Amino acid sequence: MTILVDHQQRRNMILERAFAIFAEEGYGGVTYQKIADRCEISRTAIYKYFKNKEEIFTYAIILATGNLNTMVEKVMDRYGKNQAYSPHHDPNIGRKQGVPDRRVGLHSNTKAVRCRC
């Protein structure tokens, strides 16, 4: 029986799970065997997708920051690129009455600014 593998999906799965291990144990604590165990695949299968641990780490960071960039772009598109995001004006965020909100908003020039609403 032939098993079909979506290679892009498997590659992303390896990166996501490896990223979690890097976050838990640090770069030095990660081995191919630990990544393989977390992914439930053989260690040699990882070599089909990546040549070494450094490459896995690099692509895991790129995948993670790419997702972050996408989320930031969605916020910027929603609230406009020329104004700071304010959780006070977000109808999707409920606030308790009488509790000041000191969250940091996103500004179009990527500096963190305090909301003074």
C-alpha positions as CSV (number, residue, x, y, z in Angstrom):
1,M,0.0,0.0,0.0
2,T,1.4,3.4,-1.0
3,I,1.3,6.2,1.5
4,L,1.0,9.7,0.0
5,V,2.9,12.4,1.9
6,D,2.3,16.1,1.5
7,H,5.9,17.2,1.6
8,Q,5.2,20.9,2.3
9,Q,2.9,20.0,5.1
10,R,5.4,17.6,6.6
11,R,8.2,20.2,6.2
12,N,6.1,22.8,8.1
13,M,5.2,20.3,10.8
14,I,8.9,19.6,11.3
15,L,9.7,23.3,11.5
16,E,6.8,24.1,14.0
17,R,7.7,21.2,16.3
18,A,11.4,21.9,16.1
19,F,10.7,25.6,16.9
20,A,8.9,24.4,20.1
21,I,11.9,22.3,21.1
22,F,14.3,25.2,20.4
23,A,12.1,27.4,22.6
24,E,12.0,24.8,25.4
25,E,15.6,23.6,25.4
26,G,17.7,26.2,23.6
27,Y,19.7,25.6,20.4
28,G,22.3,23.5,22.1
29,G,19.8,21.1,23.7
30,V,18.2,20.2,20.3
31,T,19.2,17.1,18.4
32,Y,17.9,15.5,15.3
33,Q,16.6,12.6,17.4
34,K,14.6,14.9,19.6
35,I,13.0,16.6,16.6
36,A,12.3,13.1,15.0
37,D,10.7,11.9,18.2
38,R,8.5,15.0,18.5
39,C,7.5,14.6,14.8
40,E,7.0,10.8,15.1
41,I,9.2,10.2,12.1
42,S,12.7,8.7,11.6
43,R,15.8,10.8,12.1
44,T,16.9,10.1,8.5
45,A,13.5,11.3,7.2
46,I,14.4,14.8,8.4
47,Y,17.5,14.8,6.2
48,K,15.2,14.6,3.2
49,Y,14.0,18.1,4.1
50,F,17.0,19.8,5.9
51,K,20.7,19.3,5.7
52,N,21.5,20.2,9.3
53,K,20.2,21.6,12.6
54,E,21.2,25.2,11.7
55,E,19.1,25.0,8.6
56,I,16.1,23.8,10.6
57,F,16.6,26.6,13.1
58,T,16.9,29.2,10.4
59,Y,13.8,28.1,8.6
60,A,11.8,27.7,11.8
61,I,12.6,31.3,12.7
62,I,11.6,32.5,9.2
63,L,8.3,30.6,9.5
64,A,7.6,32.0,12.9
65,T,8.4,35.6,12.0
66,G,6.6,35.3,8.7
67,N,3.4,34.4,10.7
68,L,4.1,37.4,13.0
69,N,4.5,39.7,10.0
70,T,1.2,38.5,8.6
71,M,-0.6,39.2,11.9
72,V,0.9,42.7,12.1
73,E,0.0,43.4,8.5
74,K,-3.6,42.4,9.2
75,V,-3.8,44.8,12.2
76,M,-2.2,47.6,10.2
77,D,-4.7,47.0,7.3
78,R,-7.6,47.0,9.7
79,Y,-6.7,50.1,11.7
80,G,-4.9,52.1,9.1
81,K,-1.2,52.6,8.6
82,N,-1.1,56.2,9.8
83,Q,-2.6,55.8,13.2
84,A,-1.7,53.9,16.3
85,Y,-3.8,50.8,17.2
86,S,-5.8,51.4,20.4
87,P,-7.5,48.5,22.2
88,H,-9.9,51.1,23.7
89,H,-11.4,51.7,20.2
90,D,-11.5,48.0,19.3
91,P,-15.1,46.8,19.4
92,N,-13.8,43.2,19.6
93,I,-12.0,43.7,22.9
94,G,-14.1,44.0,26.1
95,R,-12.8,46.0,29.0
96,K,-13.8,45.9,32.6
97,Q,-15.2,49.2,33.8
98,G,-12.9,51.4,35.8
99,V,-9.8,49.4,35.0
100,P,-7.2,51.4,33.1
101,D,-5.8,49.7,30.1
102,R,-2.0,50.1,29.8
103,R,-1.4,47.8,26.9
104,V,1.1,48.9,24.3
105,G,-0.3,49.6,20.8
106,L,1.3,49.2,17.4
107,H,2.3,52.3,15.5
108,S,2.9,52.6,11.8
109,N,6.6,53.3,12.2
110,T,6.9,50.1,14.3
111,K,7.7,51.9,17.5
112,A,5.8,50.9,20.6
113,V,3.6,53.7,21.9
114,R,1.5,53.9,25.0
115,C,-2.2,54.4,24.3
116,R,-3.3,57.7,25.8
117,C,-7.0,57.3,25.1
